[in-house]
Amino acid sequence: MNNEIREQNLKYYDTEASVYDSVRYSSAAGRRVEKFHQLVLERLLSECLLPGADILELGCGTGRLLESFLGREFSLNGIDI
């Protein structure tokens, strides 16, 4: 990918990121999805991961899901474009 296209992509996604979560999770359906994500994460935390576990989220977008792990004893890493 040439640098000009790369820069255009980065600019687009930086702009999109500023409204991404509010647009997708402010509706009733979005709030249901948010609640489902939180329930799945809580179950994962309580049943599958030990303190100190390394967490890598691929395609983390704005990092919204990783935020659920903040303040807990995990090593958090996320990657996206």
C-alpha positions, 0 to 999 in steps of 0.5 A: 500500500503506498503512503498516500493511501495509507495516510487516507485510511488512517485519517478516515479511521481516526475520524470514524473512531471518534464517533464509532462507539456512540453511533453503534451502541446508543440505540436499543439494539446497540445497548443489547449488544453492549450488555451481551458483550459485558456478560460474555467478558465477565464470564470469561474473566471469572471462569477462564482467566487467571490473574496475570493472564495476557489478553490480546484483542485483534481488531480492537477498534477503539479499545472498548472491550479492552476497557472492561479489563482495566483495573484487573490483574491482566496484561492488556494489548490490542491491535487494529489498523 
